[in-house]
Amino acid sequence: MTLEFVPNDDRVSPAIPAAFSLIMLANTDSGDAYTFKELDKIFGEAGFSRTVAHPIPEMPQTVLLSEK
């Protein structure tokens, strides 16, 4: 299970995950916030067969559940 700020593919919405991405870019050497497609690929390369996103109502984070 992973708790993450997950911006949409357009990288400018929703507002808080998009702002987090900008903060990471401005304050780290190579920081970013990854889209669901990017995270799904990363988890797949780590050996997980399936990842499902579960947005949390009233919160800017998303829970990602991955299966081996």
Number of C-alpha atoms within 10 A of each C-alpha: 10 11 14 19 23 28 24 16 12 9 17 14 13 14 13 16 23 22 17 17 20 16 14 15 14 12 10 9 8 8 14 16 21 20 19 20 13 13 16 20 16 13 17 16 10 10 12 15 13 13 19 14 16 12 16 11 8 6 9 15 18 20 16 18 14 17 12 10
